Amino acid sequence: MMQNKINFIALAAGISSLVLIAISVFVPWWQFTVSSPANVQVNFSPVNFNFSHSGTSIAIPLILALNIACLLTLLAGALILTIYAVKPTKPYSKQLLGFGYKKPLYTVVAFVAILVAVPLILQFVVGISLPVNGSAIISPKGSSQSASVSAVLEWPFYFAIVVAGLSVAARLVHGKVTKPPILPAP
């Protein structure tokens, strides 16, 4: 009788990815706040972006489209990774794994790249040094005005790192899961 193998790490990664998507719609990965005089708040995750100024929410259609594309890509990766997890020995399983495990990893890498690039670009162009995580008092070059800003990486960001790690681990153990069992000598 053939035993049905399951890649439990891939299953955990797939389910965790689905949970991450649901959480990320409502809880940002990164929150940036500028207090008086501007009162600006930015909530950012790969699947949701909220920008508000003095309590008025501002929608940016291009960013909304990118959020939806990222959400659908992560969802497809999570579902495919979960399907792979329960059938890792099928001939097409390695292709499923190859597609599914990369999505959370690429999402975290792209998110970190954006968080590093945007403050660097603002520093170069406008002369404002924004924190990625922490608080600061900022003042543009040649201006006497200043504002208090704070930025914080929220817990879903750290959960996303765990999900990406599980996805990579699922890929690394693929060979052990699909290895045929050693039969005892007769």
Buried (B, 14 or more C-beta within 10 A) or exposed (E): EEEEBBBEBBBBBBBBBBBBBEBBEEBBBBBBBBEEEBBBBBBBBBBBBBBBEEEEEEEEEEBEEBBEEBBEBBBEBBBBBBBBBBBBBEEEBBEBBEBBBBBBBBBBEEBBEEBEEBBEEBEEEEEBEBBBEEEBEBBEEEEEEEBEBBBBBBEBBEBBBBBBBBBBBBBEBBEEBBEEEEEEEE
